[in-house]
Amino acid sequence: MPGAPVKIAVLGGGYGAKVPLPVLADIAEFHPVAVWSRTPQRAAELAEQHGLELGTSDVEELLAHPGLEAVHVATPVATHAEIAIAAARRGLHVLVDKPVALDLAEGRAVRDAVEAAGVVCAVNYGRRFQATRERLLARVAEVAGAPRMVSISLVFDDHALPESRPFTWVQDAALGGGRLQGYGVHDLDLLLAAFGEVDAVAAATEVGVDRRRDADGTPRAVTAEDAYVILVRFRGGGLGHISLTATARHGRGDVIEVHGSEGTVRLDADKRLHWGRAGEDLQVEGPLKADSKQAYARIARSFHAAIRDGSAPDPDLAEGLRVQALLDAVRRADAERRWVEPEPV
Ligand SMILES: NC(=O)c1ccc[n+]([C@@H]2O[C@H](COP(=O)([O-])OP(=O)(O)OC[C@H]3O[C@@H](n4cnc5c(N)ncnc54)[C@H](OP(=O)(O)O)[C@@H]3O)[C@@H](O)[C@H]2O)c1
């Protein structure tokens, strides 16, 4: 049935329960039927709360649920590829959260499984559909020209103290944690969406607060970065830098500046967008919204259209793998202290 709702399950009781589950329940294109959480009780509570057929902590039980057509994978990054591949092998369409996988090799394995099964795979780079960033991308295309200097600066205070966050997978590099997976990949995605090609990156990451207690109160060593700086050389010329600290004592809104050959675009910390061509005064728009649910609804609707009409999802897996290649290059540049070119996907 071309427009019929897609029966979908959400894996993940964190972000998955906060944004995807309520949005999928709200829009006509989807019918959420099942949810997975690591904790059986949380899975049962979420199923009850959203009127779902199944709440489980067993991934296989969820994937085998009768009538299920698609999944959204919103679990720790180190588990994305295994779950996405298992889902594709069962003929389920996959919306995988960002980044696609731990590294490009795993990401390619997801692509192989998706292609072999002939299912749709979309990647949740939804931040670029928040009005702040969507308008920025539109103004860049309109006035900026070729990139000369681009900067993206994020400042948070939510990891400033050992007790401001418990130790979870987010602080564990082996599970794919860190602020690069949280925010850095969205900003790499933004650069690719705005300017297409990156020639090489250099990077430094740091763990500023290196001890936290887990939910049981046990002290744990933090291995995943809470700060980073990335330098970017665009193919064809132009430089960029992306930075984040999560341990500032005073947070502020995201600041993004694009200085191009033909004009300028700036998102200020109060979500106002300034833009203009060379020789013109900058115009101002906003404050704009940065609404995660609205952005996710865009991704979900495009995923539905891809499943029912055969159109390409936006963003598709190829875009997700291009960000993955850049993330791999950033990690290698940091570890080896040198410029690194991203691998072709
Ligand atoms: N696209 C976006 O804008 C966006 C925003 C936020 C997060 N995300 C993505 O969503 C995914 C999950 O992030 P999150 O913030 O939701 O994480 P989370 O709340 O810590 O955990 C998500 C799910 O994984 C389970 N889990 C936690 N630690 C685990 C472990 N060690 N092994 C197996 N399962 C574990 C949790 O179990 P319990 O249910 O028992 O807690 C929960 O169901 C990540 O890929 C992240 O990048 C995307």
The ligand as an SDF file (V2000), in Angstrom:
LIG
                    3D

 48 52  0  0  0  0  0  0  0  0999 V2000
   20.4260   12.2530   16.1870 N   0  0  0  0  0  0  0  0  0  0  0  0
   20.4420   12.8980   17.3310 C   0  0  0  0  0  0  0  0  0  0  0  0
   20.1960   14.0890   17.3920 O   0  0  0  0  0  0  0  0  0  0  0  0
   20.7850   12.1440   18.5960 C   0  0  0  0  0  0  0  0  0  0  0  0
   20.6420   12.7290   19.8640 C   0  0  0  0  0  0  0  0  0  0  0  0
   20.9800   11.9500   20.9930 C   0  0  0  0  0  0  0  0  0  0  0  0
   21.4560   10.6440   20.8370 C   0  0  0  0  0  0  0  0  0  0  0  0
   21.5740   10.1380   19.5750 N   0  0  0  0  0  0  0  0  0  0  0  0
   22.0920    8.7770   19.3440 C   0  0  0  0  0  0  0  0  0  0  0  0
   21.2650    7.8330   19.9830 O   0  0  0  0  0  0  0  0  0  0  0  0
   22.0580    6.7180   20.3670 C   0  0  0  0  0  0  0  0  0  0  0  0
   21.8170    6.4250   21.8470 C   0  0  0  0  0  0  0  0  0  0  0  0
   22.1810    7.5580   22.6190 O   0  0  0  0  0  0  0  0  0  0  0  0
   21.4350    7.8820   23.9860 P   0  0  0  0  0  0  0  0  0  0  0  0
   21.8600    9.2430   24.3760 O   0  0  0  0  0  0  0  0  0  0  0  0
   19.9960    7.6180   23.8370 O   0  0  0  0  0  0  0  0  0  0  0  0
   22.0950    6.8030   24.9560 O   0  0  0  0  0  0  0  0  0  0  0  0
   21.5380    6.1760   26.3330 P   0  0  0  0  0  0  0  0  0  0  0  0
   20.3210    6.8940   26.7800 O   0  0  0  0  0  0  0  0  0  0  0  0
   22.6690    6.1100   27.2780 O   0  0  0  0  0  0  0  0  0  0  0  0
   21.2200    4.6770   25.9230 O   0  0  0  0  0  0  0  0  0  0  0  0
   20.4180    4.3160   24.8260 C   0  0  0  0  0  0  0  0  0  0  0  0
   19.9850    2.8780   24.9990 C   0  0  0  0  0  0  0  0  0  0  0  0
   21.0930    1.9840   25.0630 O   0  0  0  0  0  0  0  0  0  0  0  0
   21.0670    1.2550   26.2820 C   0  0  0  0  0  0  0  0  0  0  0  0
   22.4330    1.1140   26.8120 N   0  0  0  0  0  0  0  0  0  0  0  0
   23.1230    1.9900   27.5850 C   0  0  0  0  0  0  0  0  0  0  0  0
   24.3440    1.5090   27.8310 N   0  0  0  0  0  0  0  0  0  0  0  0
   24.4380    0.3220   27.2020 C   0  0  0  0  0  0  0  0  0  0  0  0
   25.4620   -0.6430   27.0880 C   0  0  0  0  0  0  0  0  0  0  0  0
   26.6290   -0.4750   27.7000 N   0  0  0  0  0  0  0  0  0  0  0  0
   25.2020   -1.7350   26.3330 N   0  0  0  0  0  0  0  0  0  0  0  0
   24.0240   -1.9110   25.7250 C   0  0  0  0  0  0  0  0  0  0  0  0
   23.0040   -1.0200   25.8110 N   0  0  0  0  0  0  0  0  0  0  0  0
   23.2150    0.0750   26.5450 C   0  0  0  0  0  0  0  0  0  0  0  0
   20.1820    2.0500   27.2290 C   0  0  0  0  0  0  0  0  0  0  0  0
   19.6010    1.1540   28.1560 O   0  0  0  0  0  0  0  0  0  0  0  0
   18.5070    1.6160   29.2360 P   0  0  0  0  0  0  0  0  0  0  0  0
   17.2430    1.7730   28.4740 O   0  0  0  0  0  0  0  0  0  0  0  0
   18.4830    0.4880   30.1720 O   0  0  0  0  0  0  0  0  0  0  0  0
   19.0200    2.9060   29.8120 O   0  0  0  0  0  0  0  0  0  0  0  0
   19.1880    2.6740   26.2730 C   0  0  0  0  0  0  0  0  0  0  0  0
   18.1190    1.8000   26.0040 O   0  0  0  0  0  0  0  0  0  0  0  0
   23.5000    7.0460   20.0220 C   0  0  0  0  0  0  0  0  0  0  0  0
   23.8010    6.5070   18.7740 O   0  0  0  0  0  0  0  0  0  0  0  0
   23.4870    8.5600   19.9000 C   0  0  0  0  0  0  0  0  0  0  0  0
   24.4480    9.0290   19.0110 O   0  0  0  0  0  0  0  0  0  0  0  0
   21.2320   10.8460   18.4910 C   0  0  0  0  0  0  0  0  0  0  0  0
  1  2  1  0
  2  3  2  0
  2  4  1  0
  4  5  1  0
  4 48  2  0
  5  6  2  0
  6  7  1  0
  7  8  2  0
  8  9  1  0
  8 48  1  0
  9 10  1  0
  9 46  1  0
 10 11  1  0
 11 12  1  0
 11 44  1  0
 12 13  1  0
 13 14  1  0
 14 15  2  0
 14 16  1  0
 14 17  1  0
 17 18  1  0
 18 19  2  0
 18 20  1  0
 18 21  1  0
 21 22  1  0
 22 23  1  0
 23 24  1  0
 23 42  1  0
 24 25  1  0
 25 26  1  0
 25 36  1  0
 26 27  1  0
 26 35  1  0
 27 28  2  0
 28 29  1  0
 29 30  1  0
 29 35  2  0
 30 31  1  0
 30 32  2  0
 32 33  1  0
 33 34  2  0
 34 35  1  0
 36 37  1  0
 36 42  1  0
 37 38  1  0
 38 39  2  0
 38 40  1  0
 38 41  1  0
 42 43  1  0
 44 45  1  0
 44 46  1  0
 46 47  1  0
M  CHG  2   8   1  16  -1
M  END
$$$$
